[in-house]
Amino acid sequence: MNANASPQPEEPRHRARVPGHVALVGSGPGGADLLTLRGAELLRRADVVITLREPAADELSVFRDELLAHCSEDVSVIEAAECGGDINTLAVTRAREGQRVVRLYSGDPFFGCRGAELVAACKEAGVEVEVAPGVSSITSVPTFGGVSLLADGQPELRVLHARPHGGKEVDWQEAAASDAPLVVLGADAPAGEAPEHQGPGFDVVCKTLIAGGRSATTPVAVVRAGGTTRQTTVTSTLARLVADLKSTDAKNHHVTAPALMIVGAPVARQPELSWYETRPLFGWRVLVPRTKEQAAALSDQLRGYGAVPEEVPTISVEPPRTPQQMERAVRGLVTGRYQWVAFTSVNAVKAIRERLESYGLDARAFAGVKVAVVGDATAQAVREFGIQPDLEPPEDAQSSKGLVEVWPPYDAEIDPIERVLLPRADIATETLAAGLTDLGWEIDDVTAYRTVRAAPPPQPVREAIKGGGFDAVLFTSSSTVRNLVGIAGKPHNTTAIAVIGPETEKTAIEFGLRVDVLAPKASVSALAEALSEYGAAKRQEAIDAGKPVLKPSQKRRGRRRKL
């Protein structure tokens, strides 16, 4: 290279332009867990998400939030009902700017939705487009309702839309002449629907099918709000459907649109195949007195029973006011001051672990120290730290009292050290410390964390707690009882009260609450299971008595209507 040569101007640097992209994502007919893996991946990559058009009812709002949880924190969310103008043009414009756009649809974008128009607009504009199919209501809602389509060798199925589309109407005479099972959409017009878009209604459909040759005893089912916790399924016959719907609507005060109608032989097995609405806590609104992070596993378990968990934190966990006690405790662990460490909560394990790690220490600090725990969750937290517990209460006595009963007395000839470290909350009971002292042990009772009453929940939640809007409340400690009553008031007397152990039960009774469910051991998983067994028993009682299966909150409303 010639050192005397004049330098050449650098070529301007250009950032590679990221091509825009539009994805149509079907979200399915019910909960957000019906979203496909591809749909979740497209949401994760999205720069812009255009939401569903449905009105923001409470459950739909939760559904929307669960879908958006798949997105990155900096995603731009555009509400379809509020954005104004042509949504397709908006999506294409954003994609041309290099953004990855996701347009959400209920069900499947190409079935009953206008996804085809957006795809055509993208193709015309030269914008890359993809469709992530969604679970269709045509097949999924009957499945949620316990109706097996095309079963028993049935060769044909007909899908009809009762509302006029493009000036075309259903030929009901032709549909009646066939023996094929029918899946009918749109026979119930939502409130406010324009007259030209309203269907003939269930009564007209039934009468027309009978007039066209279908037997009056043909089985028929109507599934409302399929795939959601508001779902109701009514089975009847063409001759009796309208009367049975009216009777059911009078008993169930949460019936709602949309509805799907199934006509034909597959409906006959619905009572035998019903699985969704027969879950033990189906549709129960359950208050969980924990933060979303703390309650993740518990809420998932409740959803598996059909419940709708709602996390309402009653306690805020904060560090001790002064660090000296914890500093001495950690120093004692390292220097061999303790023979035992007893953990009675996950928060205690977390507090000790964080303190050790802040000093660059790990589970090796417990070398030579025996570890006792109360509760499955506490034991799991200890194991996740790399420590295997040495002592636990029996399964049927998971409490501080149960731990005392199995704790060995101090023996100077056997035990080299007589001291026990007990890290716990500032308001914990004295049961364990007193019991170990009686056994001859010296106790270092250390405040590892403070439990502070959380801020009151929003006004609608407080009203639901006091007014019977919740079907059940789970109390996981005595402090959750005290704090919930303090920040929101006492739960309504029709609300089922479930508690984790005898101490919590005692506190609940002191506050004038009737305890319906007592967990067999100190475990939130066992508490949720016990509540599900309670719900299943109540359901069976209603069935055996020939009464409708109602949630606790429905029973309250039913009584008030009679006054």
DRENNU-366842 format. One record per residue (C-alpha): residue number from 1; y, z, x. Coordinates in Angstrom, 1 decimal. Layout:
# residues N
  num       v       w       u
  NUM       Y       Z       X
...
This chain:
# residues 563
  num       v       w       u
    1     0.0     0.0     0.0
    2     3.5    -0.9     1.4
    3     5.4     2.4     1.7
    4     8.7     0.5     1.6
    5     8.0    -1.3    -1.6
    6    10.1    -0.3    -4.5
    7     8.3     1.7    -7.1
    8     7.2    -0.2   -10.2
    9     8.2     1.2   -13.6
   10     5.4     3.1   -15.3
   11     3.9     1.5   -18.4
   12     4.8     3.5   -21.5
   13     2.1     5.8   -22.6
   14     1.0     5.5   -26.2
   15    -1.1     8.0   -28.1
   16    -4.2     6.5   -29.6
   17    -3.5     6.2   -33.3
   18    -6.1     8.1   -35.4
   19    -7.3     5.9   -38.2
   20    -6.8     7.3   -41.7
   21    -9.6     8.0   -44.0
   22   -10.1     8.7   -47.7
   23   -13.2    10.6   -48.9
   24   -14.1    11.2   -52.5
   25   -16.1    14.4   -52.8
   26   -18.1    15.4   -55.8
   27   -18.1    19.2   -56.2
   28   -20.9    19.4   -58.9
   29   -20.6    20.9   -62.4
   30   -20.8    24.6   -61.7
   31   -20.2    26.9   -58.7
   32   -19.0    25.9   -55.3
   33   -22.5    26.4   -53.9
   34   -23.5    23.1   -55.5
   35   -21.3    21.2   -53.0
   36   -23.4    19.0   -50.7
   37   -23.5    19.5   -47.0
   38   -21.7    16.1   -46.5
   39   -19.0    17.2   -48.9
   40   -18.5    20.5   -47.0
   41   -18.3    18.6   -43.7
   42   -15.6    16.2   -45.1
   43   -13.6    19.2   -46.3
   44   -13.9    20.8   -42.9
   45   -12.4    17.7   -41.2
   46    -9.7    17.1   -43.9
   47    -6.0    17.0   -43.1
   48    -5.1    16.7   -46.8
   49    -7.1    17.9   -49.9
   50    -6.2    16.7   -53.4
   51    -7.7    19.3   -55.8
   52    -9.5    19.0   -59.1
   53    -7.5    18.2   -62.3
   54    -8.9    21.0   -64.4
   55    -6.5    23.7   -65.6
   56    -6.4    26.8   -63.4
   57    -8.5    29.2   -65.5
   58    -9.6    32.3   -63.6
   59   -13.1    31.0   -62.9
   60   -11.9    27.5   -61.9
   61    -9.3    29.1   -59.7
   62   -12.1    31.0   -57.8
   63   -14.1    27.8   -57.7
   64   -11.2    26.0   -56.2
   65   -10.7    28.7   -53.6
   66   -14.3    28.7   -52.6
   67   -14.2    24.9   -52.1
   68   -11.0    25.2   -50.0
   69   -12.7    27.9   -47.8
   70   -14.5    25.0   -46.1
   71   -11.2    23.6   -44.8
   72    -9.3    24.3   -41.7
   73    -6.4    26.8   -41.8
   74    -3.7    24.1   -41.4
   75    -5.0    21.8   -44.2
   76    -2.4    20.5   -46.7
   77    -3.5    21.2   -50.3
   78    -2.0    19.1   -53.1
   79    -2.7    20.2   -56.7
   80    -3.7    17.1   -58.6
   81    -2.2    18.4   -61.9
   82     1.1    19.0   -60.2
   83     1.6    16.3   -57.6
   84     3.1    13.7   -60.1
   85     2.9    10.0   -59.7
   86    -0.2     7.9   -58.9
   87    -2.7    10.1   -57.0
   88    -4.5     7.0   -55.7
   89    -1.3     5.7   -54.2
   90    -0.7     9.1   -52.6
   91    -4.1     9.2   -51.1
   92    -3.8     5.7   -49.7
   93    -0.3     6.4   -48.3
   94    -1.5     9.6   -46.5
   95    -4.4     7.7   -45.0
   96    -2.2     5.0   -43.7
   97    -0.2     7.7   -41.9
   98    -3.4     8.5   -40.0
   99    -4.5    11.5   -42.1
  100    -8.0    12.3   -43.4
  101    -7.7    12.7   -47.1
  102   -10.3    14.3   -49.4
  103   -10.0    13.9   -53.2
  104   -12.1    16.4   -55.1
  105   -13.9    15.5   -58.3
  106   -15.9    17.6   -60.8
  107   -19.5    16.5   -60.9
  108   -19.9    13.0   -59.3
  109   -16.9    10.8   -58.4
  110   -18.6     7.8   -60.0
  111   -19.9     9.4   -63.2
  112   -17.4    10.3   -65.9
  113   -14.6    10.3   -63.2
  114   -12.2     7.7   -62.0
  115   -13.4     7.6   -58.5
  116   -14.1     3.8   -58.6
  117   -10.4     3.2   -59.0
  118    -9.6     5.1   -55.8
  119   -12.3     3.3   -53.9
  120   -11.0    -0.1   -55.1
  121    -7.4     0.9   -54.1
  122    -8.6     1.9   -50.6
  123   -10.5    -1.4   -50.1
  124    -7.5    -3.4   -51.2
  125    -5.3    -1.5   -48.8
  126    -7.7    -1.8   -45.9
  127    -8.2     2.0   -45.7
  128   -11.6     3.4   -44.7
  129   -13.2     5.1   -47.6
  130   -16.3     7.2   -48.2
  131   -17.9     8.7   -51.3
  132   -19.9    12.0   -51.0
  133   -21.9    12.0   -54.3
  134   -21.9    15.2   -56.3
  135   -24.6    16.8   -58.4
  136   -24.2    15.2   -61.8
  137   -24.0    17.2   -65.0
  138   -26.4    14.8   -66.6
  139   -29.4    16.2   -64.7
  140   -28.1    19.5   -63.5
  141   -26.7    21.0   -66.7
  142   -30.0    20.5   -68.6
  143   -31.8    22.1   -65.6
  144   -29.4    25.1   -65.7
  145   -30.2    25.3   -69.4
  146   -33.9    25.3   -68.9
  147   -34.6    21.8   -70.2
  148   -36.9    19.6   -68.2
  149   -35.9    15.9   -68.8
  150   -38.5    13.2   -68.5
  151   -41.3    15.8   -68.5
  152   -44.8    15.3   -69.8
  153   -44.8    11.6   -69.0
  154   -41.7    10.8   -71.0
  155   -40.8     7.2   -69.9
  156   -37.2     6.9   -71.1
  157   -34.0     8.9   -71.3
  158   -30.7     7.8   -72.9
  159   -27.3     9.0   -71.9
  160   -24.5     8.7   -74.4
  161   -20.8     9.5   -74.3
  162   -19.7    10.5   -77.8
  163   -16.0     9.9   -77.2
  164   -14.6     6.4   -77.5
  165   -14.1     4.6   -74.1
  166   -12.2     1.4   -73.8
  167   -12.4     0.7   -77.5
  168   -16.2     1.0   -77.4
  169   -18.2     3.5   -79.5
  170   -21.8     4.6   -79.5
  171   -24.2     2.8   -81.7
  172   -25.7     5.9   -83.3
  173   -28.0     4.0   -85.5
  174   -29.7     2.4   -82.5
  175   -29.9     5.8   -80.7
  176   -31.5     7.3   -83.8
  177   -34.1     4.6   -84.0
  178   -35.5     5.4   -80.6
  179   -37.7     8.3   -79.7
  180   -36.2     8.6   -76.3
  181   -34.6    12.0   -75.5
  182   -30.8    11.8   -75.6
  183   -28.2    13.5   -73.4
  184   -24.9    13.4   -75.2
  185   -21.6    14.2   -73.6
  186   -18.2    14.7   -75.3
  187   -19.4    15.7   -78.7
  188   -17.0    18.7   -78.5
  189   -13.4    17.7   -77.9
  190   -11.4    20.2   -75.8
  191    -8.4    21.8   -77.5
  192    -5.4    19.5   -77.2
  193    -7.4    16.3   -76.7
  194    -5.7    13.3   -78.2
  195    -7.3    12.1   -81.5
  196    -8.2     8.7   -80.1
  197   -10.3    10.4   -77.4
  198   -12.1    12.9   -79.7
  199   -15.8    12.4   -80.3
  200   -17.5    12.7   -83.7
  201   -18.4    16.4   -83.3
  202   -21.9    18.1   -83.3
  203   -22.1    18.0   -87.1
  204   -21.5    14.3   -87.4
  205   -23.9    13.5   -84.5
  206   -26.7    15.5   -86.1
  207   -26.2    14.0   -89.6
  208   -25.9    10.5   -88.2
  209   -29.1    10.8   -86.1
  210   -31.0    12.2   -89.1
  211   -29.7     9.4   -91.3
  212   -30.8     6.9   -88.7
  213   -34.4     8.1   -88.7
  214   -34.6    11.1   -86.4
  215   -36.5    13.9   -88.0
  216   -34.4    16.9   -89.2
  217   -36.8    19.2   -87.2
  218   -36.1    17.3   -83.9
  219   -35.4    20.0   -81.2
  220   -31.8    20.0   -79.9
  221   -30.0    22.1   -77.3
  222   -26.3    22.6   -76.6
  223   -25.4    23.9   -73.1
  224   -21.8    25.0   -72.7
  225   -20.1    25.6   -69.4
  226   -23.2    24.5   -67.6
  227   -23.8    25.9   -64.1
  228   -21.2    28.6   -64.4
  229   -21.5    32.3   -65.2
  230   -20.0    31.6   -68.7
  231   -22.9    29.3   -69.6
  232   -24.5    29.6   -73.0
  233   -27.4    27.6   -74.3
  234   -28.2    27.3   -78.0
  235   -31.5    25.8   -79.0
  236   -32.1    24.6   -82.6
  237   -32.9    21.5   -84.6
  238   -30.8    18.7   -85.9
  239   -30.7    20.2   -89.3
  240   -29.8    23.7   -88.1
  241   -27.7    23.2   -85.0
  242   -24.2    23.6   -86.5
  243   -25.2    26.8   -88.4
  244   -26.8    28.2   -85.3
  245   -23.8    27.4   -83.2
  246   -21.5    29.2   -85.6
  247   -23.8    32.2   -85.5
  248   -24.0    32.3   -81.7
  249   -20.2    31.8   -81.4
  250   -19.7    34.9   -83.5
  251   -21.9    37.0   -81.2
  252   -20.7    35.6   -77.9
  253   -17.0    35.9   -77.4
  254   -16.9    33.8   -74.2
  255   -18.3    30.5   -75.4
  256   -16.3    27.6   -74.0
  257   -16.2    23.9   -73.3
  258   -17.4    21.6   -71.9
  259   -20.7    21.2   -73.7
  260   -23.6    18.9   -73.2
  261   -26.1    18.1   -76.0
  262   -29.8    17.3   -75.5
  263   -31.9    15.9   -78.3
  264   -35.6    15.4   -78.3
  265   -39.0    16.7   -77.2
  266   -38.0    18.2   -73.8
  267   -35.9    20.9   -75.6
  268   -39.1    22.4   -77.2
  269   -40.0    24.1   -73.9
  270   -36.5    25.6   -73.2
  271   -37.4    29.2   -74.2
  272   -40.3    29.1   -71.8
  273   -38.4    27.4   -68.9
  274   -35.0    29.2   -69.2
  275   -34.3    30.7   -65.8
  276   -30.5    30.8   -65.2
  277   -29.2    32.8   -68.1
  278   -32.1    35.1   -68.0
  279   -31.2    36.6   -64.6
  280   -30.8    40.4   -64.9
  281   -27.0    40.5   -64.4
  282   -26.1    37.1   -65.7
  283   -22.4    36.8   -66.2
  284   -21.7    40.5   -65.4
  285   -18.4    41.1   -63.8
  286   -19.1    43.7   -61.1
  287   -16.4    45.6   -59.2
  288   -17.3    46.1   -55.6
  289   -15.0    48.7   -53.9
  290   -14.9    47.0   -50.5
  291   -13.0    44.3   -48.7
  292   -14.4    40.8   -48.7
  293   -15.5    41.2   -45.1
  294   -17.4    44.4   -45.8
  295   -18.9    43.2   -49.1
  296   -20.1    39.8   -48.0
  297   -23.9    40.6   -48.0
  298   -23.6    42.8   -51.1
  299   -21.7    40.2   -53.1
  300   -24.2    37.5   -52.2
  301   -27.0    39.7   -53.4
  302   -25.2    40.3   -56.7
  303   -24.6    36.6   -57.2
  304   -28.4    36.1   -56.7
  305   -28.8    38.4   -59.8
  306   -26.4    36.2   -61.7
  307   -23.4    38.6   -61.4
  308   -19.7    37.8   -60.7
  309   -18.7    40.2   -57.9
  310   -15.1    41.1   -57.5
  311   -14.1    42.9   -54.3
  312   -11.4    45.6   -54.8
  313   -10.9    47.7   -51.7
  314   -10.3    51.4   -52.4
  315   -10.3    52.6   -48.8
  316    -8.5    51.5   -45.7
  317   -10.1    52.4   -42.4
  318    -7.7    53.5   -39.7
  319    -8.0    55.0   -36.2
  320    -7.7    58.7   -35.6
  321    -4.1    60.1   -35.4
  322    -4.7    61.0   -31.8
  323    -7.2    59.5   -29.3
  324    -8.1    62.6   -27.4
  325   -11.3    63.6   -29.3
  326   -12.8    60.1   -29.1
  327   -11.9    59.9   -25.4
  328   -13.7    63.2   -24.7
  329   -16.7    62.0   -26.8
  330   -17.0    58.8   -24.8
  331   -16.7    60.7   -21.5
  332   -19.4    63.1   -22.7
  333   -21.7    60.2   -23.5
  334   -21.3    58.9   -20.0
  335   -21.7    62.2   -18.2
  336   -24.7    63.4   -20.2
  337   -23.1    66.0   -22.4
  338   -25.1    65.1   -25.5
  339   -28.8    65.2   -26.4
  340   -28.2    63.5   -29.7
  341   -25.7    61.2   -31.4
  342   -25.8    61.1   -35.3
  343   -24.3    58.2   -37.1
  344   -23.8    58.5   -40.9
  345   -21.8    55.2   -41.5
  346   -21.3    51.7   -40.2
  347   -17.6    52.6   -39.5
  348   -18.7    55.4   -37.2
  349   -20.9    53.0   -35.2
  350   -18.0    50.5   -35.1
  351   -15.5    53.1   -33.9
  352   -17.7    54.4   -31.0
  353   -18.7    50.8   -30.0
  354   -15.0    49.6   -29.9
  355   -14.0    52.7   -27.9
  356   -16.8    52.1   -25.4
  357   -16.0    48.4   -25.0
  358   -12.3    49.2   -24.5
  359   -13.4    51.0   -21.3
  360   -15.7    48.1   -20.3
  361   -18.8    50.0   -21.3
  362   -21.8    48.9   -23.4
  363   -25.0    50.3   -25.0
  364   -26.1    51.6   -21.5
  365   -23.8    54.5   -22.1
  366   -26.4    55.9   -24.5
  367   -29.0    56.1   -21.7
  368   -31.0    59.3   -22.2
  369   -29.3    60.1   -25.5
  370   -31.3    60.1   -28.8
  371   -29.7    58.4   -31.8
  372   -30.1    59.4   -35.4
  373   -28.8    57.4   -38.4
  374   -28.4    57.6   -42.2
  375   -28.8    54.4   -44.2
  376   -30.2    50.9   -43.6
  377   -26.7    49.4   -42.9
  378   -26.0    52.1   -40.3
  379   -29.3    51.5   -38.6
  380   -28.7    47.8   -38.5
  381   -25.3    48.3   -37.0
  382   -26.8    50.5   -34.2
  383   -29.5    47.8   -33.6
  384   -26.9    45.1   -33.3
  385   -25.3    47.2   -30.5
  386   -28.7    47.1   -28.7
  387   -29.9    50.6   -29.6
  388   -33.1    51.4   -31.5
  389   -32.6    54.5   -33.7
  390   -34.9    57.5   -32.8
  391   -34.6    59.3   -36.1
  392   -34.0    58.3   -39.7
  393   -34.4    60.1   -43.0
  394   -37.3    59.0   -45.2
  395   -36.7    56.1   -47.6
  396   -36.4    58.3   -50.6
  397   -33.9    60.7   -49.0
  398   -31.3    58.5   -47.2
  399   -28.5    61.1   -47.0
  400   -27.1    63.7   -44.6
  401   -29.3    66.3   -46.3
  402   -32.3    64.1   -45.8
  403   -31.5    63.7   -42.1
  404   -31.3    67.5   -41.7
  405   -34.7    67.9   -43.3
  406   -36.4    65.8   -40.6
  407   -34.2    66.9   -37.7
  408   -36.1    69.1   -35.1
  409   -34.8    72.6   -34.5
  410   -33.3    73.2   -31.1
  411   -35.9    74.5   -28.6
  412   -34.5    75.6   -25.2
  413   -37.8    75.0   -23.5
  414   -38.1    71.4   -24.7
  415   -34.5    70.2   -25.1
  416   -32.5    70.0   -21.9
  417   -29.2    69.9   -23.7
  418   -28.3    71.6   -27.0
  419   -25.3    69.5   -28.0
  420   -25.0    66.8   -30.7
  421   -22.2    64.3   -31.1
  422   -21.2    63.7   -34.7
  423   -18.6    60.9   -35.0
  424   -17.5    60.5   -38.6
  425   -14.6    60.1   -41.1
  426   -11.9    62.7   -41.4
  427   -12.9    63.5   -45.0
  428   -16.7    63.5   -44.5
  429   -18.7    66.4   -46.0
  430   -20.0    69.3   -43.9
  431   -23.6    68.9   -44.9
  432   -24.9    67.5   -41.7
  433   -22.9    69.6   -39.3
  434   -23.8    72.8   -41.2
  435   -27.5    71.9   -41.3
  436   -27.7    71.1   -37.6
  437   -25.9    74.3   -36.7
  438   -28.5    76.3   -38.7
  439   -31.2    74.5   -36.7
  440   -29.6    75.9   -33.5
  441   -27.7    72.9   -32.3
  442   -24.1    72.9   -30.9
  443   -22.0    70.3   -32.8
  444   -19.1    68.2   -31.4
  445   -17.7    67.1   -34.8
  446   -15.4    64.2   -33.9
  447   -13.0    62.3   -36.2
  448   -13.9    58.7   -35.3
  449   -11.8    57.1   -38.0
  450    -9.6    58.0   -40.9
  451   -10.2    56.8   -44.5
  452    -6.9    56.1   -46.2
  453    -6.5    55.3   -49.9
  454    -5.9    51.5   -50.3
  455    -3.0    50.0   -52.2
  456    -3.5    49.7   -55.9
  457    -5.1    46.4   -57.1
  458    -3.0    43.9   -59.2
  459    -2.1    44.9   -62.7
  460    -4.7    42.6   -64.4
  461    -7.5    44.3   -62.4
  462    -6.2    47.8   -63.2
  463    -6.2    46.8   -66.9
  464    -9.7    45.4   -66.7
  465   -11.0    48.6   -65.0
  466    -9.5    50.9   -67.7
  467   -10.0    48.5   -70.6
  468   -13.7    47.6   -70.1
  469   -13.2    44.2   -68.6
  470   -15.8    45.0   -65.9
  471   -19.4    45.3   -66.8
  472   -20.3    47.5   -63.9
  473   -18.7    49.4   -61.0
  474   -20.6    50.1   -57.7
  475   -19.6    53.3   -56.0
  476   -20.8    53.4   -52.3
  477   -19.4    56.8   -51.4
  478   -17.6    59.8   -52.9
  479   -14.3    58.6   -51.5
  480   -14.6    55.3   -53.4
  481   -14.9    57.3   -56.6
  482   -11.8    59.4   -55.8
  483    -9.8    56.5   -54.6
  484   -10.6    54.0   -57.3
  485    -9.6    56.6   -60.0
  486    -6.5    57.3   -58.0
  487    -5.3    53.8   -57.6
  488    -6.5    52.2   -60.8
  489    -7.7    54.8   -63.3
  490   -11.1    55.7   -64.7
  491   -13.5    52.9   -65.6
  492   -13.9    52.4   -69.4
  493   -16.8    54.4   -70.9
  494   -18.8    51.2   -71.7
  495   -18.8    50.1   -68.0
  496   -22.1    50.8   -66.2
  497   -21.5    53.2   -63.3
  498   -23.9    52.7   -60.3
  499   -23.8    55.2   -57.4
  500   -25.4    55.2   -53.9
  501   -26.6    58.8   -53.7
  502   -26.6    62.3   -55.0
  503   -23.3    63.3   -53.4
  504   -21.5    60.2   -54.9
  505   -23.2    61.0   -58.3
  506   -21.8    64.5   -58.1
  507   -18.3    63.3   -57.5
  508   -18.5    60.7   -60.3
  509   -19.6    63.4   -62.7
  510   -16.8    65.6   -61.6
  511   -14.4    62.8   -62.5
  512   -15.9    62.6   -66.0
  513   -17.9    59.4   -65.4
  514   -21.3    58.8   -66.9
  515   -23.7    57.7   -64.1
  516   -26.1    55.0   -65.3
  517   -27.7    53.9   -62.0
  518   -28.6    56.0   -59.0
  519   -29.9    54.1   -55.9
  520   -33.3    55.3   -54.7
  521   -31.9    55.4   -51.1
  522   -28.5    55.3   -49.4
  523   -28.3    51.5   -49.1
  524   -25.9    49.1   -50.7
  525   -28.8    46.6   -51.0
  526   -30.9    49.2   -52.9
  527   -27.8    50.0   -55.0
  528   -27.5    46.3   -56.1
  529   -31.2    46.1   -56.7
  530   -31.1    49.2   -58.9
  531   -28.2    47.8   -60.9
  532   -30.2    44.6   -61.4
  533   -33.2    46.6   -62.7
  534   -30.9    48.4   -65.1
  535   -29.5    45.1   -66.4
  536   -33.0    43.7   -66.8
  537   -34.1    46.8   -68.8
  538   -31.1    46.6   -71.1
  539   -31.8    42.9   -71.6
  540   -35.4    43.6   -72.5
  541   -34.4    46.4   -74.9
  542   -32.1    44.0   -76.8
  543   -34.8    41.3   -77.0
  544   -37.4    43.8   -78.2
  545   -35.0    45.0   -80.9
  546   -34.3    41.5   -82.0
  547   -30.6    41.8   -81.0
  548   -28.4    39.4   -79.0
  549   -28.3    40.1   -75.3
  550   -24.7    41.2   -74.6
  551   -23.0    42.4   -71.5
  552   -21.3    45.9   -71.6
  553   -17.9    44.3   -71.9
  554   -19.0    42.2   -74.9
  555   -20.3    45.3   -76.6
  556   -16.9    47.0   -76.3
  557   -15.1    44.0   -77.8
  558   -17.7    43.7   -80.6
  559   -17.1    47.3   -81.6
  560   -13.4    46.9   -81.8
  561   -13.7    43.8   -84.0
  562   -15.5    45.9   -86.5
  563   -12.8    48.5   -86.8
